[in-house]
Amino acid sequence: MPLYEHVFLARQDLSQAQVDALAATATEIIENNQGKVVKTETWGLKNLAYKIKRNRKAHFVLLNIEAPAGVIAELERQTQINEDVIRYMSVRVDALEEGPSVQMRKSDRERSRRRDREEG
């Protein structure tokens, strides 16, 4: 079965619970169409390089998906309709990344550097 990475950006004024609900809705769409979400990561509220629909920040969410192409088309259709999602992108990949993504490892490194500075 084909593998995909789906990333979406949610509006900055949403709470974390609302962002989690968006991810749960996407997961439900995929699972109702014989797909499977392997991993869900919430990268948090991050600054955007430029304003998108009057937003300077956005909540980033990554879904690793194992599903047929028709499921991804339906997910993108539903995502496009949702006004809380300001951008999204689905990419077909050869293999899903094991463990935390690069974004998650980056934030872990930054936390450990801050901790080292405070101790030293």
Secondary structure in CASP SS format (residue, H / E / C, confidence):
PFRMAT SS
TARGET T0000
AUTHOR 0000-0000-0000
METHOD secondary structure of the structure
MODEL  1
M C 1.00
P C 1.00
L E 1.00
Y E 1.00
E E 1.00
H E 1.00
V E 1.00
F E 1.00
L E 1.00
A E 1.00
R E 1.00
Q C 1.00
D C 1.00
L C 1.00
S C 1.00
Q H 1.00
A H 1.00
Q H 1.00
V H 1.00
D H 1.00
A H 1.00
L H 1.00
A H 1.00
A H 1.00
T H 1.00
A H 1.00
T H 1.00
E H 1.00
I H 1.00
I H 1.00
E H 1.00
N H 1.00
N C 1.00
Q C 1.00
G C 1.00
K E 1.00
V E 1.00
V E 1.00
K E 1.00
T E 1.00
E E 1.00
T E 1.00
W E 1.00
G E 1.00
L E 1.00
K E 1.00
N E 1.00
L E 1.00
A E 1.00
Y E 1.00
K E 1.00
I E 1.00
K C 1.00
R C 1.00
N E 1.00
R E 1.00
K E 1.00
A E 1.00
H E 1.00
F E 1.00
V E 1.00
L E 1.00
L E 1.00
N E 1.00
I E 1.00
E E 1.00
A C 1.00
P C 1.00
A H 1.00
G H 1.00
V H 1.00
I H 1.00
A H 1.00
E H 1.00
L H 1.00
E H 1.00
R H 1.00
Q H 1.00
T H 1.00
Q H 1.00
I H 1.00
N C 1.00
E C 1.00
D C 1.00
V E 1.00
I E 1.00
R E 1.00
Y E 1.00
M E 1.00
S E 1.00
V E 1.00
R E 1.00
V E 1.00
D C 1.00
A C 1.00
L C 1.00
E C 1.00
E C 1.00
G C 1.00
P C 1.00
S C 1.00
V H 1.00
Q H 1.00
M H 1.00
R H 1.00
K H 1.00
S H 1.00
D H 1.00
R H 1.00
E H 1.00
R H 1.00
S H 1.00
R H 1.00
R H 1.00
R H 1.00
D H 1.00
R H 1.00
E H 1.00
E H 1.00
G C 1.00
END
